Every structure is written in structure tokens, then in C-alpha cells.
Amino acid sequence: MTRGPVWGAASEDLNATILVWPAGEGPAEHVNDARDVLYVVVEGSAQLAIDGEARELRAGDAVIVDKGARRALVAGPDGVRY
């Protein structure tokens, strides 16, 4: 099964990446001090924890995580593409 980054592009002002995780997997808790991060769920679902507060995301949902916030994501039962 595919996991992690499957597409990416970058310019001086923007980095864009599509990531895929199977059910129960995702990036470990971490902090991005360099920039805000926009999560847009394209397919599936995930639980995104921001500074310890968890929220469910489904296809079509979007949320911005401010730089400096601690975050972690776990894919839902059908995995996630975001």
C-alpha cells in the first residue's frame, strides 16, 4: 500500500504535497515552525490533533494549522489522501 508523499511541487512562496496513509497510520506528532500548513482531505478520513485537541476530518474538509502548533494525523478506517 502506498504511504507518505505521492506528489509534490514547490515554488519560492508555496509548497504543495499530496500524502496518502492507510488506516491507522500517519505522521507522528511534530511542529512546523517555518510556516502555516493547510490540510485538505481529498479522500477518506483522518483524525488531526492540534496541540492535543483532536478533530475528525472527512473528504472536503479543510483546516489551517498555524506554524508553531504541535500536530499529528492518523488515517481513518478507509485511509486518507490529503
N, C-alpha and C positions, 0 to 999 in steps of 0.2 A: 504494500500500500504506500502511496505517495505521502510524504510528510515534510513539513517545512516549506521554504520558499519554492514556488513553481514559476514565478515570473517577477521581473523587476525592471525598473527604469529609474534613472536619476538625472537631475539637472542641478545647476547651482542652487536653485531655490526649492526643489521638490525631490523627495524620494518616494517612490510608489512600489509596493511589493504585494503580491498575492501569496498568501500562505494557506496550506492545507494541513489539517490534522485529523487523524482517525479518532473515533470515540475514546474519551478518557485521556487523550494526550494534548499537549500544548506546551508553549514556552513557560519555563519556570518563572517565579516571581523575580522581577528586576525593575530597575529605574532607568529611564532615559532622561538624562539631564540636558541633552542637546536641543530637543525640540518637542513640541506637542505631537501627538500621534492620533490619527483618525482611524477608527475601526469601522468598517462597513461589511456586514455579513452578507455574502452573496448567495451562499447555500448552506443548509444545515443550521446548527445552533451551537451556542457556547455559553459558558459562564465566565464572565470577566470580573475579576476582583480588582478594585481600585482602592488603594490604601486600606485594604481589609474589608471593604464593603462590596459584596457580590451582587451582580445583576445578570439576569438572563438576556441573551441576545439571540434573535432569530433572523432569518433571511429578510433583508430590507431594513433592518435596524442599523443605526449609526450612532457612534458616541466618540467624543474627543476626550483624550486623556492628556491632561496638562503635563508639560515637562516637569520633572522632579517628583511626580506621583509614582508610588510603588504599584506595580500591576502584574497580574498573572492571568492566563487564559487556559480553560480546559474545554475541549470539544464535547458537545452533546452526544447522545446515543447514536446519531447517524453521521457523526463527524462534522467538520466545519470547513468552509472555504471563505476567507475574508481578505 
